[in-house]
Amino acid sequence: MLNVQRILDTDILIVGGGIAGLMAAICAGEQGIATIVAEKAHVRRSGSGATGNDHFLCFMPEIQKITLKEMINEMMAGQVGPWHDTLLTKVFLERTAEMVHRWHSWGINMKPFGPDYVYMGHAFPDRPRMYVKYDGHNQKEILVKKAKENGALFLNHHPVTDLLAEDGRVTGALLMDVREDEPRFTLVRAGAVIMATGCSTRLYPNSMTPAMLFNSGFCPSCAGGMASAYRIGARLVNMEHPYTHAGTRYFARCGKATWIGVYKYPDGRPIGPFVRRPDREIGDNTSDVWKSVFADLMANGTGPAYLDCTEASPEDLEFMRQGMISEGLTSQLDYMDREGIDPARHAVEFGRYEPLLFGRGLEIDETGSTNIKGLYVAGDPIGNFRSGIAGAVTWGWISAENASRHVKEAELSERAREDPLIAARLALYEKLLRRENGAPWQEFNIALQQLMNDYCPPAPRVRSETLLRAGLKYMGDLRAHALRDMAAPNSHTLMRGLEVLDLVDLGEAVMTAARERRETRVQHIRSDCPFTSLSDGEKFINVELKNGRPVTSWRRRRML
Amino acid sequence: MPPLIDQSRCIGCGVCMEICPMQVFRPNKETRRPEVTYGDECWHCNSCVLDCRQQALSLRIPAPFMMLHVNASELEPGRR
């Protein structure tokens, strides 16, 4: 029988040791607050920032010469997109500069080009710049060191399987130790929990290599993490809006702003209106604005789309190469070198990646708190804000400041030790572990992706009431099949299997929200509701579990 | 099986097993040395290659991941 083998107490439990989680640990530690960082893999190399980043969205009005309002407008028009409560955007932007100074003082090189910060990339011509260009190749190493100095206790190889709650407040979590084949379980009691679980990948079939579950621009181990918060009653928001990244085909990798080139049709015409020649200052913002451009070009036969860097100067190409190292793209560089792919001579095909839950997810207020007392969110799983690395850093910090204040008043729950959820979940895990002649987790992940792709696809394909109603029915069938048939004979496969069950919960929430939004908006296309409603644009849809069923409600967008 | 371990260089220190974000490497049941067990789950992030002090690791990029490219001159006949 599986059982809890140890109980640990802490002030703040941080779920996920990526950029947001480490920042939260550093911030709380500075205030003398005890933290445990529960990390699925190892903090040294986990999450989407594992090997680096090179663009950090930051508001420094003295350098940018723009107002806060202008900065927010620029963000909404570009890659970040319009799914923010801009009240949160303001809270975030006002803290970004101090984060950049902090990182630089810790040894992450935010000024790789001289004495000043340099703004570059992801920009429109003759418009303000928003991103500080930096060298983040060692960002995790530095943050891990700093968090350790500040007293964080790392539990590596300990995915959180479940959160615990009572009377509308979070009380702790169940962690699975996956270092040995036989899983071991730890109960952590905490005054507050910060969800820093990254974006959710593996919900949709890989857009380019459907047979490969792990060919993702973002960390493919970050799958379904936010579901444990949803299951204890935390509200989700913006789930119906597909977010799709884009990049090289078929080797999926983020970093399109690191490339310095012009997107072109096969006959050499530029696709977008922004640049005619490669420009390191702004990049080519075409796909940040026309979000389905690469998919559209394939669907209408005018593609494929290429990124052509050949007119960049040798200095710009060398600059781009250094940027790719800062961004953590060394595996791709090694591959290109081996295969003789040279941006000075070759145009590289770009494609749209599959939707992922990034800036769609858990709803927070200006303190980083969810509707569950003591439960905070940082970084990519926030549903009403999105800004990649800068969002991870800044919300990691803000949520930890507020969680630290919260825990000074909070007492650990005595009832958590006996929470009936623990026994119920361990009984399920026992079944999955010991089941004979069962089916591997991959079958259910692939089945889930089929359902999402057929019944809730992103633009240019459509959704409708009949498709979504059918999809939700089939999603229920899939969950029942998985619970009946899945076998996960060791800790590793159990971890993956539980990710799939989490993703089924989230997929159901996506379909439920998509069914509720009876209008067409950006990449959410309803064939039965083709118009974009003026009034609905200022309203967000929440999804929360009530009596085990996803329930939607509408609320006004909280605008500055 | 994307990561390849060069057995002549590997000293069995286990760093790759420790840091791989996907848990691609698992210990051999008898020797406890790292083995590529879940190669299909490789993200090709290069962490193992970067962190192996023995330089015993390399990535083999699977065929479906081929980077599609053309000679740029073919995009613009006038520039040939």
Interface residues (C-beta under 8 A of the other chain):
Chain A: A41 H42 R44 R45 S46 G47 A50 T51 N156 H157 V178 T209 A211 M212 L213 F214 N215 S216 C219 P220 S221 T248 R249 Y250 F251 A252 K264 Y265 P266 D267 G268 P304 Y306 D308 T310 G328 T330 S331 Q332 D334 Y335 M336 E339 I341 R345 H346 A347 V348 E349 H492 M495 R496
Chain B: E18 I19 C20 P21 M22 Q23 R26 T37 Y38 D40 E41 C42 W43 H44 C45 N46 S47 V49 L50 D51 L59 I61 P62 P64 F65 M66 M67 L68 H69 V70 N71 A72 E74 L75 E76 P77 G78 R79
